[in-house]
Amino acid sequence: MEKIIKKAFNLTTIKTFLKQLKKNEILGYLYFITNLLILFYCFIIIAFGPSENLPVPFEIPTIQDITFIILISYSFYLLFLFCATLIPKLFNSIMENNTIFKLIGLHIASLIISLFIPVSLFIGVYLFAYFIWYTISSIIFILFVQDISLKVLGKMILKDGKKSLLLYLLFWITSIIGFGGFFFFVSIESLDFTQQMIFLVFPLFQIFLPIIGLIFKPNSGNRAPVSFYGFLIFLITLYHWFRYYTWTPTTSGYSFIDALIDLSLISYTFFSLVKNAIKIKKRLPNIIKIESLMLLFIWTRISSMILLLSVGDYQLFGYSAIEGSYLTSILLIIIVGLVLGIIWIRQGISKDDLDFDISLPEIADNSIH
């Protein structure tokens, strides 16, 4: 187990990544503030619950209102920086000389502006961002699962075909046993239609994907570890299902584990976008920067948190925003996981896929080249 953990998490790579974030002030600032806000949000939601009403300008705010205003101001701040990245002269003026002070100054200005703007005007925008976030996060989640699967089993697959086949079968059996235990533990008759969504995992990820993974020969000649991949997806959907199954209007819509998941997704996204900056940049129009994608990604997460904090208990089509977050996560993880799993089976894995080292030569000062 210790060897697997060391393979999955390279401390040298993490240290290099953090050093590069320190070198690039805009990325470092966004990374630090976003993670700090997520932890703060987690504490407020768990300790005090969501806000009963939207904050009103010139009224004494509650602690939830203060949290709401901080998130709103950061949302405005991210949108401004996103627009700035599309205007080279404006973005360069921010990034040249005393960058960190300019970023802090703009952040404070956004906070002041948010105190006087009726936030109810933007609920529609945040509702849109809410669905965008869960779509993006499901894709990133699945890519994260693929990377973990590669990190744990990739080298063995390339070195020893027989051992990799045994592990393939071992994780397949483990996955089936795990789901079987869950199936007998839960009474299907007591579950409503949406609560039964998790049962899609068994035919798709523990029967269909592993079988076609054995039948079809990949382009690279090395099978992707889809049995382990399917097992991880089962664990992820099981977590979201359990949160949905045990949720009541009196329980918190956000937990410490949710915060850890968010921190992991954001860290992984920063890492992946920066590590693959050169490849991504080739596919983007010249006007769009890597920073633009990061800002847009963080904005959707902050906006979805704003929605859950402010109208988490309000219902649409019979479901609250909090319930919707669980159901949307389960459905999208299943759909995206199936699609990317099939593509992965067809492509297979190669030695290049195992290159997890990161030097980030494309980062220079406050730019990503």
SELUM-375842 format. One record per residue (C-alpha): x negated, y, z. Coordinates in pm, 1 decimal, decimal comma. Layout:
<kegus>
+----------+----------+----------+
|     east |    north |       up |
+----------+----------+----------+
|        X |        Y |        Z |
...
+----------+----------+----------+
</kegus>
This chain:
<kegus>
+----------+----------+----------+
|     east |    north |       up |
+----------+----------+----------+
|      0,0 |      0,0 |      0,0 |
|   -285,1 |    236,9 |     86,8 |
|   -444,1 |    180,0 |   -254,4 |
|   -113,8 |    249,7 |   -428,6 |
|    -71,5 |    576,6 |   -237,7 |
|   -426,1 |    683,9 |   -326,9 |
|   -357,6 |    605,5 |   -691,5 |
|    -30,0 |    795,3 |   -692,1 |
|   -168,6 |   1103,9 |   -517,1 |
|   -513,9 |   1226,6 |   -614,8 |
|   -618,3 |   1480,1 |   -350,9 |
|   -892,9 |   1620,3 |   -572,0 |
|   -639,8 |   1693,1 |   -844,0 |
|   -407,3 |   1861,7 |   -594,7 |
|   -690,8 |   2078,9 |   -459,9 |
|   -787,1 |   2180,5 |   -813,0 |
|   -427,2 |   2269,5 |   -889,7 |
|   -396,4 |   2486,2 |   -576,2 |
|   -725,1 |   2662,7 |   -654,7 |
|   -597,2 |   2749,3 |   -999,6 |
|   -274,4 |   2885,6 |   -852,2 |
|   -485,4 |   3108,8 |   -628,8 |
|   -679,6 |   3224,7 |   -932,8 |
|   -365,2 |   3309,2 |  -1129,7 |
|   -184,9 |   3559,1 |   -906,3 |
|    155,6 |   3550,3 |  -1072,5 |
|    175,9 |   3170,7 |  -1063,5 |
|     43,5 |   3157,8 |   -708,2 |
|    287,7 |   3423,1 |   -587,5 |
|    587,5 |   3254,9 |   -749,2 |
|    486,4 |   2913,4 |   -617,7 |
|    434,9 |   3036,6 |   -260,7 |
|    749,2 |   3252,9 |   -238,8 |
|    975,1 |   2992,8 |   -401,5 |
|    866,9 |   2716,1 |   -164,8 |
|    894,5 |   2951,2 |    133,1 |
|   1248,7 |   3051,0 |     34,1 |
|   1354,0 |   2688,1 |     -6,2 |
|   1234,8 |   2606,0 |    346,0 |
|   1404,2 |   2918,0 |    484,3 |
|   1725,8 |   2833,0 |    299,3 |
|   1712,6 |   2477,5 |    435,3 |
|   1679,6 |   2604,4 |    793,0 |
|   1968,1 |   2853,8 |    760,3 |
|   2206,2 |   2605,2 |    596,1 |
|   2136,8 |   2334,0 |    853,9 |
|   2148,6 |   2570,4 |   1152,5 |
|   2435,1 |   2802,4 |   1054,0 |
|   2614,1 |   2647,9 |    754,9 |
|   2720,0 |   2829,1 |    434,9 |
|   2856,3 |   3181,9 |    432,6 |
|   3231,8 |   3218,6 |    479,8 |
|   3249,6 |   3528,5 |    259,8 |
|   3031,4 |   3708,7 |     10,7 |
|   2830,2 |   3995,9 |    163,8 |
|   2983,3 |   4340,2 |    113,8 |
|   2761,9 |   4648,6 |     65,4 |
|   2731,8 |   4882,5 |    368,3 |
|   2868,3 |   4624,5 |    614,9 |
|   2666,6 |   4462,4 |    894,9 |
|   2546,2 |   4129,9 |    747,4 |
|   2543,4 |   3789,9 |    916,3 |
|   2235,8 |   3566,7 |    902,9 |
|   2393,1 |   3384,7 |    605,7 |
|   2451,4 |   3719,5 |    435,4 |
|   2086,4 |   3812,3 |    487,1 |
|   1979,9 |   3480,7 |    334,2 |
|   2219,8 |   3540,8 |     46,9 |
|   2078,0 |   3890,2 |    -15,0 |
|   1720,0 |   3758,3 |     -7,4 |
|   1807,5 |   3491,4 |   -264,6 |
|   1998,6 |   3739,6 |   -480,9 |
|   1707,7 |   3983,8 |   -477,3 |
|   1466,1 |   3706,7 |   -573,9 |
|   1701,9 |   3606,5 |   -854,0 |
|   1699,6 |   3965,2 |   -988,2 |
|   1322,5 |   3971,0 |   -948,2 |
|   1278,1 |   3651,5 |  -1150,1 |
|   1507,8 |   3778,2 |  -1425,0 |
|   1311,2 |   4102,7 |  -1448,6 |
|    980,3 |   3917,5 |  -1473,8 |
|   1130,6 |   3682,4 |  -1732,4 |
|   1237,8 |   3979,2 |  -1946,1 |
|    894,8 |   4135,5 |  -1889,9 |
|    722,6 |   3827,0 |  -2033,9 |
|    913,2 |   3889,0 |  -2357,5 |
|    770,9 |   4244,2 |  -2377,8 |
|    390,9 |   4208,5 |  -2407,2 |
|    301,9 |   4569,3 |  -2315,7 |
|    519,7 |   4565,9 |  -2004,1 |
|    397,2 |   4224,5 |  -1893,3 |
|     31,3 |   4315,7 |  -1950,9 |
|     72,5 |   4637,5 |  -1750,0 |
|    201,0 |   4431,7 |  -1456,7 |
|    -78,0 |   4177,0 |  -1486,5 |
|   -363,7 |   4429,1 |  -1516,0 |
|   -527,7 |   4554,5 |  -1194,3 |
|   -373,8 |   4509,2 |   -847,3 |
|   -136,9 |   4244,5 |   -979,3 |
|    -36,7 |   4110,8 |   -639,2 |
|     59,7 |   4458,2 |   -511,6 |
|    267,7 |   4521,0 |   -822,4 |
|    444,5 |   4186,8 |   -776,8 |
|    519,2 |   4263,3 |   -411,3 |
|    637,0 |   4615,9 |   -499,8 |
|    875,2 |   4485,1 |   -766,1 |
|   1001,1 |   4224,7 |   -520,5 |
|   1076,4 |   4490,8 |   -257,7 |
|   1249,9 |   4706,0 |   -520,6 |
|   1467,5 |   4408,5 |   -618,1 |
|   1558,5 |   4356,8 |   -253,3 |
|   1665,1 |   4721,6 |   -213,4 |
|   1870,4 |   4714,7 |   -534,2 |
|   2050,3 |   4396,0 |   -429,8 |
|   2177,5 |   4569,5 |   -113,3 |
|   2397,1 |   4799,6 |   -320,8 |
|   2522,3 |   4568,5 |   -596,5 |
|   2849,8 |   4371,8 |   -553,8 |
|   2720,6 |   4019,0 |   -607,1 |
|   3068,3 |   3888,0 |   -692,9 |
|   3011,3 |   4036,4 |  -1039,3 |
|   2745,6 |   3771,7 |  -1108,0 |
|   2922,5 |   3457,3 |   -984,8 |
|   2993,2 |   3350,2 |  -1343,6 |
|   2623,7 |   3377,7 |  -1428,9 |
|   2526,2 |   3174,1 |  -1123,7 |
|   2788,4 |   2912,2 |  -1207,2 |
|   2625,4 |   2875,3 |  -1548,8 |
|   2279,7 |   2854,5 |  -1387,6 |
|   2413,5 |   2591,9 |  -1146,2 |
|   2481,8 |   2344,2 |  -1428,9 |
|   2162,6 |   2437,8 |  -1613,5 |
|   1957,9 |   2362,9 |  -1300,7 |
|   2100,5 |   2015,0 |  -1251,8 |
|   2045,0 |   1935,7 |  -1618,8 |
|   1683,1 |   2054,1 |  -1610,4 |
|   1611,2 |   1895,7 |  -1272,8 |
|   1743,3 |   1556,2 |  -1386,2 |
|   1504,9 |   1560,8 |  -1684,6 |
|   1212,0 |   1661,9 |  -1463,6 |
|   1311,2 |   1401,6 |  -1205,9 |
|   1302,8 |   1124,5 |  -1466,2 |
|    968,2 |   1243,4 |  -1604,2 |
|    840,0 |   1246,2 |  -1246,2 |
|    957,7 |    886,3 |  -1201,4 |
|    781,8 |    787,1 |  -1524,0 |
|    459,1 |    947,3 |  -1404,5 |
|    479,5 |    766,1 |  -1070,2 |
|    541,0 |    436,7 |  -1251,1 |
|    239,2 |    499,6 |  -1473,3 |
|     19,2 |    608,5 |  -1185,4 |
|     97,7 |    297,2 |   -982,3 |
|    101,7 |     32,1 |  -1257,0 |
|    -47,8 |    188,1 |  -1570,5 |
|   -410,6 |     76,9 |  -1531,7 |
|   -312,3 |   -279,5 |  -1449,7 |
|    -86,2 |   -295,0 |  -1755,5 |
|   -374,2 |   -191,3 |  -1981,8 |
|   -629,2 |   -423,1 |  -1816,9 |
|   -438,3 |   -744,2 |  -1747,3 |
|   -132,7 |   -837,6 |  -1952,1 |
|    -46,7 |  -1147,3 |  -1744,8 |
|    -56,2 |   -968,3 |  -1408,8 |
|    143,0 |   -678,6 |  -1549,5 |
|    408,3 |   -922,6 |  -1673,1 |
|    426,8 |  -1082,4 |  -1327,0 |
|    466,7 |   -738,9 |  -1167,2 |
|    729,1 |   -653,2 |  -1427,3 |
|    929,4 |   -960,6 |  -1324,7 |
|    861,4 |   -905,0 |   -953,1 |
|    998,3 |   -550,1 |   -954,5 |
|   1289,6 |   -664,6 |  -1169,3 |
|   1383,0 |   -930,4 |   -912,8 |
|   1327,7 |   -684,6 |   -625,4 |
|   1552,4 |   -430,5 |   -794,4 |
|   1830,6 |   -685,7 |   -847,9 |
|   1805,9 |   -807,5 |   -487,3 |
|   1815,2 |   -448,4 |   -360,7 |
|   2124,3 |   -365,9 |   -562,3 |
|   2283,9 |   -696,4 |   -462,6 |
|   2234,3 |   -610,6 |    -95,9 |
|   2395,4 |   -272,3 |   -154,8 |
|   2684,7 |   -434,8 |   -344,5 |
|   2767,9 |   -672,2 |    -59,4 |
|   2723,4 |   -400,3 |    201,5 |
|   2977,6 |   -166,5 |     39,7 |
|   3341,8 |   -254,5 |    -18,4 |
|   3433,4 |   -156,7 |   -374,8 |
|   3803,9 |   -140,0 |   -289,7 |
|   3737,2 |    142,7 |    -44,0 |
|   3559,6 |    359,0 |   -302,9 |
|   3732,0 |    604,7 |   -532,9 |
|   3645,0 |    643,5 |   -901,4 |
|   3363,1 |    894,8 |   -855,8 |
|   3211,3 |    698,5 |   -568,6 |
|   3187,2 |    393,9 |   -797,3 |
|   2963,9 |    581,5 |  -1042,2 |
|   2652,8 |    432,4 |   -882,7 |
|   2754,0 |     85,9 |  -1005,8 |
|   2648,7 |    196,3 |  -1356,2 |
|   2289,7 |    161,3 |  -1237,7 |
|   2303,7 |   -218,9 |  -1229,5 |
|   2402,9 |   -296,1 |  -1591,8 |
|   2196,7 |    -10,9 |  -1735,9 |
|   1872,5 |    -11,6 |  -1535,6 |
|   1855,6 |   -362,7 |  -1392,4 |
|   1992,5 |   -563,1 |  -1684,1 |
|   1984,7 |   -367,0 |  -2010,8 |
|   1653,4 |   -175,8 |  -1985,6 |
|   1439,5 |   -462,6 |  -1845,1 |
|   1573,6 |   -705,7 |  -2107,1 |
|   1511,3 |   -481,2 |  -2407,9 |
|   1176,6 |   -391,7 |  -2247,8 |
|   1081,1 |   -759,0 |  -2281,4 |
|   1236,8 |   -817,3 |  -2623,3 |
|   1113,6 |   -515,8 |  -2819,3 |
|    745,2 |   -464,2 |  -2884,1 |
|    639,2 |   -102,3 |  -2822,1 |
|    448,1 |    104,4 |  -3076,4 |
|    140,4 |    118,8 |  -2851,8 |
|    139,7 |   -255,4 |  -2781,9 |
|    164,9 |   -211,0 |  -2403,0 |
|    501,5 |   -241,3 |  -2231,9 |
|    624,1 |     46,1 |  -2018,0 |
|    694,5 |    -59,4 |  -1655,3 |
|   1069,7 |     -8,4 |  -1691,1 |
|   1160,6 |   -259,7 |  -1419,9 |
|    976,0 |    -49,9 |  -1159,6 |
|   1113,2 |    263,8 |  -1327,9 |
|   1468,1 |    126,8 |  -1294,5 |
|   1406,9 |     38,1 |   -930,1 |
|   1297,7 |    396,4 |   -852,7 |
|   1602,8 |    537,0 |  -1031,3 |
|   1823,6 |    307,4 |   -823,7 |
|   1667,1 |    445,7 |   -503,8 |
|   1714,3 |    805,8 |   -621,5 |
|   2078,0 |    759,4 |   -720,8 |
|   2138,9 |    567,4 |   -398,0 |
|   2018,5 |    868,8 |   -199,4 |
|   2247,1 |   1109,5 |   -387,1 |
|   2535,2 |    863,5 |   -359,5 |
|   2485,4 |    825,4 |     16,4 |
|   2482,3 |   1204,6 |     57,3 |
|   2807,2 |   1228,3 |   -139,7 |
|   2969,9 |    931,5 |     36,3 |
|   2896,1 |   1067,0 |    385,3 |
|   2969,3 |   1430,7 |    302,2 |
|   3256,3 |   1606,7 |    479,4 |
|   3353,8 |   1975,9 |    479,1 |
|   3195,5 |   2005,4 |    824,9 |
|   2857,4 |   1858,6 |    726,0 |
|   2568,9 |   2056,8 |    583,6 |
|   2544,5 |   2068,9 |    206,5 |
|   2166,6 |   2078,8 |    222,7 |
|   1921,7 |   1866,0 |    418,9 |
|   1552,2 |   1856,1 |    493,9 |
|   1512,8 |   1571,4 |    242,9 |
|   1685,8 |   1788,9 |    -19,3 |
|   1427,9 |   2058,0 |     55,9 |
|   1142,8 |   1808,3 |     14,8 |
|   1290,5 |   1696,7 |   -318,7 |
|   1313,2 |   2058,6 |   -434,1 |
|    955,4 |   2129,1 |   -325,1 |
|    837,1 |   1817,1 |   -508,4 |
|   1025,5 |   1907,2 |   -827,2 |
|    895,1 |   2263,9 |   -827,1 |
|    537,3 |   2152,7 |   -756,8 |
|    557,7 |   1886,0 |  -1026,7 |
|    702,7 |   2135,5 |  -1276,1 |
|    429,0 |   2390,6 |  -1209,1 |
|    167,8 |   2117,6 |  -1238,2 |
|    312,4 |   1968,5 |  -1558,9 |
|    372,7 |   2298,1 |  -1738,6 |
|     24,7 |   2423,4 |  -1661,2 |
|   -146,5 |   2090,7 |  -1732,5 |
|     31,0 |   2060,2 |  -2067,8 |
|     22,7 |   2432,0 |  -2145,5 |
|   -169,0 |   2391,7 |  -2471,1 |
|     68,7 |   2124,5 |  -2607,6 |
|    378,3 |   2318,1 |  -2500,1 |
|    250,3 |   2649,4 |  -2635,8 |
|    213,5 |   2502,2 |  -2984,8 |
|    586,9 |   2425,0 |  -2990,8 |
|    702,5 |   2762,1 |  -2856,7 |
|    766,2 |   3080,5 |  -3053,7 |
|    485,5 |   3334,3 |  -3008,0 |
|    708,7 |   3565,1 |  -2804,5 |
|    773,2 |   3302,0 |  -2534,9 |
|    502,4 |   3235,9 |  -2277,4 |
|    453,5 |   2941,4 |  -2041,5 |
|    526,1 |   3184,9 |  -1758,6 |
|    867,6 |   3248,0 |  -1918,0 |
|    961,0 |   2880,7 |  -1882,8 |
|    849,5 |   2871,4 |  -1520,5 |
|   1044,4 |   3185,7 |  -1434,9 |
|   1357,1 |   3051,8 |  -1603,9 |
|   1323,7 |   2717,8 |  -1424,3 |
|   1284,9 |   2878,6 |  -1080,7 |
|   1570,0 |   3122,2 |  -1152,9 |
|   1814,3 |   2838,6 |  -1223,0 |
|   1722,9 |   2670,8 |   -892,6 |
|   1752,9 |   2989,8 |   -687,7 |
|   2083,2 |   3071,7 |   -860,3 |
|   2228,6 |   2728,1 |   -784,6 |
|   2126,4 |   2771,8 |   -419,5 |
|   2305,5 |   3108,0 |   -415,9 |
|   2621,8 |   2941,1 |   -543,4 |
|   2606,4 |   2663,1 |   -282,7 |
|   2543,7 |   2914,3 |     -4,7 |
|   2824,4 |   3150,5 |   -102,7 |
|   3102,5 |   2933,4 |   -246,1 |
|   2991,2 |   2582,8 |   -147,7 |
|   3331,0 |   2497,8 |      3,0 |
|   3542,6 |   2645,9 |   -278,0 |
|   3698,5 |   2387,3 |   -507,4 |
|   3713,4 |   2357,1 |   -884,7 |
|   3913,8 |   2068,1 |  -1035,9 |
|   3951,2 |   1926,6 |   -685,8 |
|   3577,4 |   1920,9 |   -607,0 |
|   3369,1 |   2165,6 |   -408,0 |
|   3039,1 |   2298,9 |   -541,0 |
|   2854,7 |   2081,4 |   -288,8 |
|   3039,0 |   1765,1 |   -398,1 |
|   2980,0 |   1863,8 |   -758,2 |
|   2605,7 |   1889,2 |   -698,0 |
|   2591,0 |   1525,7 |   -584,6 |
|   2812,9 |   1392,5 |   -863,9 |
|   2634,2 |   1595,9 |  -1130,5 |
|   2296,2 |   1473,6 |  -1005,9 |
|   2403,9 |   1108,1 |  -1013,3 |
|   2562,1 |   1129,3 |  -1359,3 |
|   2277,1 |   1322,1 |  -1522,7 |
|   2004,8 |   1105,3 |  -1367,5 |
|   2180,1 |    796,3 |  -1506,2 |
|   2228,6 |    946,1 |  -1854,7 |
|   1884,6 |   1106,4 |  -1884,9 |
|   1716,7 |    805,4 |  -1723,5 |
|   1875,4 |    569,9 |  -1977,3 |
|   1787,1 |    783,9 |  -2280,2 |
|   1426,4 |    849,7 |  -2175,0 |
|   1391,4 |    487,3 |  -2065,0 |
|   1485,4 |    361,2 |  -2412,5 |
|   1243,6 |    607,9 |  -2573,0 |
|    971,6 |    497,1 |  -2331,5 |
|   1028,1 |    130,3 |  -2416,4 |
|    991,4 |    209,1 |  -2785,5 |
|    678,0 |    420,0 |  -2739,7 |
|    509,8 |    203,1 |  -2476,0 |
|    204,4 |    328,6 |  -2289,2 |
|   -153,5 |    397,5 |  -2394,0 |
|   -476,7 |    502,2 |  -2227,5 |
|   -403,2 |    868,0 |  -2302,1 |
|    -87,6 |    847,5 |  -2091,2 |
|   -299,7 |    771,6 |  -1784,3 |
|   -500,3 |   1094,0 |  -1805,0 |
|   -389,9 |   1264,0 |  -1484,2 |
|   -707,5 |   1465,5 |  -1425,9 |
|   -658,8 |   1839,2 |  -1432,5 |
|   -916,8 |   2107,7 |  -1493,9 |
|   -673,0 |   2370,0 |  -1624,2 |
|   -919,8 |   2546,1 |  -1856,2 |
|   -624,3 |   2724,7 |  -2015,9 |
|   -577,5 |   2937,1 |  -1702,4 |
|   -783,7 |   3254,4 |  -1711,0 |
|   -718,4 |   3518,7 |  -1446,9 |
|   -347,5 |   3610,1 |  -1474,8 |
|   -279,4 |   3450,9 |  -1811,7 |
|   -222,4 |   3103,2 |  -1950,0 |
|   -392,0 |   3064,1 |  -2286,6 |
+----------+----------+----------+
</kegus>
